[in-house]
Amino acid sequence: MAVVPELFESLKNMHIFAKLNDREIEKVISKIIVKKYRQDEVILWQDDTNSYMYLVISGRVKVVQTTEDGKEIIRAIHNAGDSFGELSLLDNKTSPAEVKAMQSTTAAIISKDNFFEIIHTQGKVIDNLLLMFCGRLRDSWDRVEMGENKSAIQRITILFHQLSLTYGTPITEGILLNIRLTHHTLASMTGMTRETVTRGLDLLQKNTFIKIRRPDRKIILLPGFEKVGIVS
Protein backbone atom coordinates (compact mmCIF):
# COMPACT_ATOMS: atom_id res chain seq x y z
CA MET A 1 0.00 0.00 0.00
CA ALA A 2 1.14 3.57 -0.63
CA VAL A 3 2.63 5.20 2.45
CA VAL A 4 0.55 8.20 3.49
CA PRO A 5 2.81 10.72 5.30
CA GLU A 6 0.25 11.35 8.06
CA LEU A 7 -0.10 7.62 8.71
CA PHE A 8 3.67 7.17 8.74
CA GLU A 9 4.13 9.90 11.35
CA SER A 10 1.20 8.62 13.43
CA LEU A 11 2.70 5.14 13.68
CA LYS A 12 6.15 6.49 14.53
CA ASN A 13 4.65 8.35 17.49
CA MET A 14 2.77 5.34 18.89
CA HIS A 15 4.03 3.66 22.07
CA ILE A 16 3.89 0.20 20.52
CA PHE A 17 6.20 1.22 17.66
CA ALA A 18 8.56 3.45 19.65
CA LYS A 19 12.21 3.31 18.46
CA LEU A 20 11.37 1.61 15.15
CA ASN A 21 13.27 3.11 12.22
CA ASP A 22 11.67 4.28 8.98
CA ARG A 23 12.16 0.98 7.14
CA GLU A 24 10.63 -0.96 10.04
CA ILE A 25 7.63 1.40 10.13
CA GLU A 26 7.11 0.86 6.40
CA LYS A 27 6.99 -2.91 7.01
CA VAL A 28 4.34 -2.37 9.68
CA ILE A 29 2.26 -0.21 7.33
CA SER A 30 2.22 -3.06 4.79
CA LYS A 31 0.43 -5.20 7.40
CA ILE A 32 -2.42 -2.88 8.34
CA ILE A 33 -5.81 -1.77 7.04
CA VAL A 34 -7.05 1.75 7.80
CA LYS A 35 -10.76 2.35 8.45
CA LYS A 36 -12.90 5.31 9.50
CA TYR A 37 -15.69 5.09 12.11
CA ARG A 38 -18.58 7.37 13.00
CA GLN A 39 -19.39 8.47 16.55
CA ASP A 40 -20.93 5.61 18.58
CA GLU A 41 -20.05 3.06 15.88
CA VAL A 42 -18.70 -0.23 17.23
CA ILE A 43 -15.08 -0.72 16.20
CA LEU A 44 -14.50 -4.07 17.86
CA TRP A 45 -17.23 -6.49 18.92
CA GLN A 46 -16.66 -8.74 21.92
CA ASP A 47 -16.53 -11.92 19.81
CA ASP A 48 -13.80 -10.43 17.60
CA THR A 49 -11.49 -9.24 20.38
CA ASN A 50 -9.12 -12.20 19.93
CA SER A 51 -8.89 -11.80 16.14
CA TYR A 52 -7.70 -8.22 15.63
CA MET A 53 -5.88 -5.39 17.33
CA TYR A 54 -6.43 -1.71 16.58
CA LEU A 55 -4.34 1.45 16.52
CA VAL A 56 -6.08 4.78 17.03
CA ILE A 57 -4.80 7.12 14.31
CA SER A 58 -7.17 9.98 15.16
CA GLY A 59 -10.23 10.48 17.35
CA ARG A 60 -11.13 8.75 20.60
CA VAL A 61 -12.60 5.36 21.54
CA LYS A 62 -14.00 3.79 24.70
CA VAL A 63 -13.89 0.22 25.97
CA VAL A 64 -17.30 -0.56 27.44
CA GLN A 65 -19.13 -3.34 29.22
CA THR A 66 -22.91 -3.46 29.42
CA THR A 67 -24.56 -4.69 32.62
CA GLU A 68 -27.61 -6.94 32.69
CA ASP A 69 -29.84 -3.91 33.22
CA GLY A 70 -28.37 -2.16 30.17
CA LYS A 71 -26.03 0.22 32.00
CA GLU A 72 -22.83 1.04 30.15
CA ILE A 73 -19.59 0.91 32.16
CA ILE A 74 -16.51 2.54 30.60
CA ARG A 75 -13.41 0.46 31.34
CA ALA A 76 -10.92 2.57 29.39
CA ILE A 77 -10.59 5.47 26.98
CA HIS A 78 -8.06 5.41 24.13
CA ASN A 79 -6.90 8.44 22.17
CA ALA A 80 -4.78 8.99 19.07
CA GLY A 81 -1.51 7.12 19.53
CA ASP A 82 -3.02 4.36 21.67
CA SER A 83 -3.51 0.73 20.73
CA PHE A 84 -5.77 -1.98 22.09
CA GLY A 85 -6.46 -5.68 21.64
CA GLU A 86 -2.88 -6.95 21.88
CA LEU A 87 -3.41 -9.07 24.99
CA SER A 88 -6.36 -10.97 23.50
CA LEU A 89 -4.25 -11.84 20.46
CA LEU A 90 -1.50 -13.20 22.72
CA ASP A 91 -3.66 -15.41 24.94
CA ASN A 92 -6.38 -16.10 22.32
CA LYS A 93 -9.16 -15.16 24.74
CA THR A 94 -11.96 -12.74 24.01
CA SER A 95 -12.43 -9.66 26.15
CA PRO A 96 -15.82 -9.15 27.86
CA ALA A 97 -16.14 -5.69 26.35
CA GLU A 98 -16.75 -3.80 23.12
CA VAL A 99 -14.88 -0.85 21.68
CA LYS A 100 -16.87 2.13 20.38
CA ALA A 101 -15.91 5.41 18.75
CA MET A 102 -16.59 8.41 21.00
CA GLN A 103 -16.23 10.73 18.00
CA SER A 104 -15.23 10.44 14.35
CA THR A 105 -12.26 8.10 14.51
CA THR A 106 -9.66 6.67 12.16
CA ALA A 107 -8.15 3.35 13.23
CA ALA A 108 -5.65 0.90 11.77
CA ILE A 109 -6.50 -2.79 12.00
CA ILE A 110 -3.93 -5.55 12.38
CA SER A 111 -4.98 -9.19 12.07
CA LYS A 112 -3.66 -11.87 14.42
CA ASP A 113 -1.36 -13.38 11.78
CA ASN A 114 0.12 -10.00 10.89
CA PHE A 115 0.48 -9.09 14.57
CA PHE A 116 2.57 -12.19 15.27
CA GLU A 117 4.64 -11.60 12.15
CA ILE A 118 5.39 -8.08 13.38
CA ILE A 119 6.42 -9.10 16.90
CA HIS A 120 8.50 -12.04 15.61
CA THR A 121 10.45 -9.79 13.24
CA GLN A 122 10.53 -6.58 15.31
CA GLY A 123 12.04 -7.26 18.74
CA LYS A 124 11.57 -3.63 19.79
CA VAL A 125 7.79 -4.10 19.59
CA ILE A 126 7.95 -6.85 22.24
CA ASP A 127 9.93 -4.55 24.54
CA ASN A 128 7.34 -1.82 24.02
CA LEU A 129 4.47 -4.23 24.71
CA LEU A 130 6.01 -5.24 28.04
CA LEU A 131 6.19 -1.59 29.13
CA MET A 132 2.62 -0.98 27.97
CA PHE A 133 1.28 -4.02 29.82
CA CYS A 134 3.02 -2.90 33.02
CA GLY A 135 1.29 0.46 32.76
CA ARG A 136 -2.09 -1.15 32.14
CA LEU A 137 -1.60 -3.49 35.10
CA ARG A 138 -1.02 -0.48 37.36
CA ASP A 139 -4.15 1.13 35.93
CA SER A 140 -6.08 -2.04 36.78
CA TRP A 141 -4.86 -1.89 40.37
CA ASP A 142 -6.12 1.69 40.60
CA ARG A 143 -9.52 0.63 39.27
CA VAL A 144 -9.74 -2.21 41.80
CA GLU A 145 -8.96 0.30 44.54
CA MET A 146 -11.59 2.66 43.13
CA GLY A 147 -14.19 -0.11 43.09
CA GLU A 148 -13.48 -0.98 46.72
CA ASN A 149 -14.14 2.59 47.85
CA LYS A 150 -17.82 3.43 48.33
CA SER A 151 -17.25 7.16 48.82
CA ALA A 152 -18.00 9.24 45.73
CA ILE A 153 -15.14 11.57 46.60
CA GLN A 154 -12.70 8.68 46.85
CA ARG A 155 -13.77 7.18 43.52
CA ILE A 156 -13.60 10.50 41.68
CA THR A 157 -10.25 11.36 43.25
CA ILE A 158 -8.69 8.02 42.31
CA LEU A 159 -9.99 8.38 38.75
CA PHE A 160 -8.61 11.92 38.41
CA HIS A 161 -5.26 10.78 39.72
CA GLN A 162 -5.20 7.95 37.19
CA LEU A 163 -6.19 10.28 34.34
CA SER A 164 -3.57 12.83 35.38
CA LEU A 165 -0.81 10.30 34.64
CA THR A 166 -1.88 10.20 30.98
CA TYR A 167 -3.65 13.50 30.34
CA GLY A 168 -2.19 15.78 33.03
CA THR A 169 -0.56 19.02 31.85
CA PRO A 170 1.11 21.35 34.39
CA ILE A 171 -0.29 24.89 34.25
CA THR A 172 -0.07 27.89 36.57
CA GLU A 173 -3.13 26.89 38.59
CA GLY A 174 -2.28 23.22 38.98
CA ILE A 175 -2.65 20.15 36.73
CA LEU A 176 -5.00 20.38 33.75
CA LEU A 177 -6.71 17.13 32.72
CA ASN A 178 -6.43 17.60 28.98
CA ILE A 179 -9.49 15.49 28.21
CA ARG A 180 -13.12 16.55 28.15
CA LEU A 181 -15.11 14.56 30.71
CA THR A 182 -18.89 14.82 30.81
CA HIS A 183 -20.82 13.85 33.92
CA HIS A 184 -22.16 10.88 31.97
CA THR A 185 -18.62 9.72 31.11
CA LEU A 186 -17.47 10.12 34.71
CA ALA A 187 -20.49 8.18 35.94
CA SER A 188 -19.72 5.35 33.49
CA MET A 189 -16.06 5.25 34.54
CA THR A 190 -16.71 5.25 38.29
CA GLY A 191 -19.82 3.05 38.35
CA MET A 192 -21.93 5.79 39.96
CA THR A 193 -24.98 7.74 38.88
CA ARG A 194 -24.68 11.13 37.21
CA GLU A 195 -26.36 12.73 40.22
CA THR A 196 -23.76 11.24 42.58
CA VAL A 197 -20.94 12.41 40.32
CA THR A 198 -22.42 15.92 40.22
CA ARG A 199 -22.58 16.08 44.02
CA GLY A 200 -19.02 14.83 44.31
CA LEU A 201 -17.70 17.38 41.83
CA ASP A 202 -19.58 20.17 43.58
CA LEU A 203 -18.01 19.19 46.90
CA LEU A 204 -14.51 19.02 45.42
CA GLN A 205 -14.98 22.47 43.88
CA LYS A 206 -16.42 23.91 47.10
CA ASN A 207 -13.32 22.76 48.99
CA THR A 208 -11.02 24.14 46.24
CA PHE A 209 -9.60 20.74 45.36
CA ILE A 210 -10.57 21.09 41.68
CA LYS A 211 -11.75 23.75 39.27
CA ILE A 212 -13.83 23.28 36.13
CA ARG A 213 -12.38 25.58 33.51
CA ARG A 214 -14.62 27.58 31.24
CA PRO A 215 -15.51 27.45 28.41
CA ASP A 216 -14.13 23.99 27.56
CA ARG A 217 -15.26 22.42 30.90
CA LYS A 218 -11.91 20.70 31.42
CA ILE A 219 -10.90 19.90 34.98
CA ILE A 220 -7.96 21.48 36.80
CA LEU A 221 -6.52 19.68 39.82
CA LEU A 222 -5.66 22.51 42.21
CA PRO A 223 -2.79 22.32 44.74
CA GLY A 224 -5.34 21.41 47.42
CA PHE A 225 -6.20 18.23 45.50
CA GLU A 226 -3.31 16.46 47.23
CA LYS A 227 -5.01 17.12 50.57
CA VAL A 228 -8.02 14.98 49.73
CA GLY A 229 -6.08 12.11 51.28
CA ILE A 230 -6.32 9.53 48.51
CA VAL A 231 -3.53 10.66 46.22
CA SER A 232 0.02 10.46 47.51
C-alpha positions in Angstrom: 0.0 0.0 0.0 1.1 3.6 -0.6 2.6 5.2 2.4 0.6 8.2 3.5 2.8 10.7 5.3 0.3 11.3 8.1 -0.1 7.6 8.7 3.7 7.2 8.7 4.1 9.9 11.4 1.2 8.6 13.4 2.7 5.1 13.7 6.2 6.5 14.5 4.6 8.3 17.5 2.8 5.3 18.9 4.0 3.7 22.1 3.9 0.2 20.5 6.2 1.2 17.7 8.6 3.4 19.6 12.2 3.3 18.5 11.4 1.6 15.2 13.3 3.1 12.2 11.7 4.3 9.0 12.2 1.0 7.1 10.6 -1.0 10.0 7.6 1.4 10.1 7.1 0.9 6.4 7.0 -2.9 7.0 4.3 -2.4 9.7 2.3 -0.2 7.3 2.2 -3.1 4.8 0.4 -5.2 7.4 -2.4 -2.9 8.3 -5.8 -1.8 7.0 -7.1 1.7 7.8 -10.8 2.4 8.5 -12.9 5.3 9.5 -15.7 5.1 12.1 -18.6 7.4 13.0 -19.4 8.5 16.5 -20.9 5.6 18.6 -20.1 3.1 15.9 -18.7 -0.2 17.2 -15.1 -0.7 16.2 -14.5 -4.1 17.9 -17.2 -6.5 18.9 -16.7 -8.7 21.9 -16.5 -11.9 19.8 -13.8 -10.4 17.6 -11.5 -9.2 20.4 -9.1 -12.2 19.9 -8.9 -11.8 16.1 -7.7 -8.2 15.6 -5.9 -5.4 17.3 -6.4 -1.7 16.6 -4.3 1.4 16.5 -6.1 4.8 17.0 -4.8 7.1 14.3 -7.2 10.0 15.2 -10.2 10.5 17.3 -11.1 8.8 20.6 -12.6 5.4 21.5 -14.0 3.8 24.7 -13.9 0.2 26.0 -17.3 -0.6 27.4 -19.1 -3.3 29.2 -22.9 -3.5 29.4 -24.6 -4.7 32.6 -27.6 -6.9 32.7 -29.8 -3.9 33.2 -28.4 -2.2 30.2 -26.0 0.2 32.0 -22.8 1.0 30.1 -19.6 0.9 32.2 -16.5 2.5 30.6 -13.4 0.5 31.3 -10.9 2.6 29.4 -10.6 5.5 27.0 -8.1 5.4 24.1 -6.9 8.4 22.2 -4.8 9.0 19.1 -1.5 7.1 19.5 -3.0 4.4 21.7 -3.5 0.7 20.7 -5.8 -2.0 22.1 -6.5 -5.7 21.6 -2.9 -7.0 21.9 -3.4 -9.1 25.0 -6.4 -11.0 23.5 -4.2 -11.8 20.5 -1.5 -13.2 22.7 -3.7 -15.4 24.9 -6.4 -16.1 22.3 -9.2 -15.2 24.7 -12.0 -12.7 24.0 -12.4 -9.7 26.2 -15.8 -9.2 27.9 -16.1 -5.7 26.3 -16.7 -3.8 23.1 -14.9 -0.9 21.7 -16.9 2.1 20.4 -15.9 5.4 18.7 -16.6 8.4 21.0 -16.2 10.7 18.0 -15.2 10.4 14.3 -12.3 8.1 14.5 -9.7 6.7 12.2 -8.1 3.4 13.2 -5.6 0.9 11.8 -6.5 -2.8 12.0 -3.9 -5.6 12.4 -5.0 -9.2 12.1 -3.7 -11.9 14.4 -1.4 -13.4 11.8 0.1 -10.0 10.9 0.5 -9.1 14.6 2.6 -12.2 15.3 4.6 -11.6 12.2 5.4 -8.1 13.4 6.4 -9.1 16.9 8.5 -12.0 15.6 10.5 -9.8 13.2 10.5 -6.6 15.3 12.0 -7.3 18.7 11.6 -3.6 19.8 7.8 -4.1 19.6 8.0 -6.9 22.2 9.9 -4.6 24.5 7.3 -1.8 24.0 4.5 -4.2 24.7 6.0 -5.2 28.0 6.2 -1.6 29.1 2.6 -1.0 28.0 1.3 -4.0 29.8 3.0 -2.9 33.0 1.3 0.5 32.8 -2.1 -1.1 32.1 -1.6 -3.5 35.1 -1.0 -0.5 37.4 -4.2 1.1 35.9 -6.1 -2.0 36.8 -4.9 -1.9 40.4 -6.1 1.7 40.6 -9.5 0.6 39.3 -9.7 -2.2 41.8 -9.0 0.3 44.5 -11.6 2.7 43.1 -14.2 -0.1 43.1 -13.5 -1.0 46.7 -14.1 2.6 47.9 -17.8 3.4 48.3 -17.3 7.2 48.8 -18.0 9.2 45.7 -15.1 11.6 46.6 -12.7 8.7 46.8 -13.8 7.2 43.5 -13.6 10.5 41.7 -10.3 11.4 43.2 -8.7 8.0 42.3 -10.0 8.4 38.8 -8.6 11.9 38.4 -5.3 10.8 39.7 -5.2 8.0 37.2 -6.2 10.3 34.3 -3.6 12.8 35.4 -0.8 10.3 34.6 -1.9 10.2 31.0 -3.7 13.5 30.3 -2.2 15.8 33.0 -0.6 19.0 31.8 1.1 21.3 34.4 -0.3 24.9 34.2 -0.1 27.9 36.6 -3.1 26.9 38.6 -2.3 23.2 39.0 -2.6 20.1 36.7 -5.0 20.4 33.7 -6.7 17.1 32.7 -6.4 17.6 29.0 -9.5 15.5 28.2 -13.1 16.5 28.2 -15.1 14.6 30.7 -18.9 14.8 30.8 -20.8 13.8 33.9 -22.2 10.9 32.0 -18.6 9.7 31.1 -17.5 10.1 34.7 -20.5 8.2 35.9 -19.7 5.4 33.5 -16.1 5.2 34.5 -16.7 5.3 38.3 -19.8 3.1 38.4 -21.9 5.8 40.0 -25.0 7.7 38.9 -24.7 11.1 37.2 -26.4 12.7 40.2 -23.8 11.2 42.6 -20.9 12.4 40.3 -22.4 15.9 40.2 -22.6 16.1 44.0 -19.0 14.8 44.3 -17.7 17.4 41.8 -19.6 20.2 43.6 -18.0 19.2 46.9 -14.5 19.0 45.4 -15.0 22.5 43.9 -16.4 23.9 47.1 -13.3 22.8 49.0 -11.0 24.1 46.2 -9.6 20.7 45.4 -10.6 21.1 41.7 -11.7 23.7 39.3 -13.8 23.3 36.1 -12.4 25.6 33.5 -14.6 27.6 31.2 -15.5 27.5 28.4 -14.1 24.0 27.6 -15.3 22.4 30.9 -11.9 20.7 31.4 -10.9 19.9 35.0 -8.0 21.5 36.8 -6.5 19.7 39.8 -5.7 22.5 42.2 -2.8 22.3 44.7 -5.3 21.4 47.4 -6.2 18.2 45.5 -3.3 16.5 47.2 -5.0 17.1 50.6 -8.0 15.0 49.7 -6.1 12.1 51.3 -6.3 9.5 48.5 -3.5 10.7 46.2 0.0 10.5 47.5 
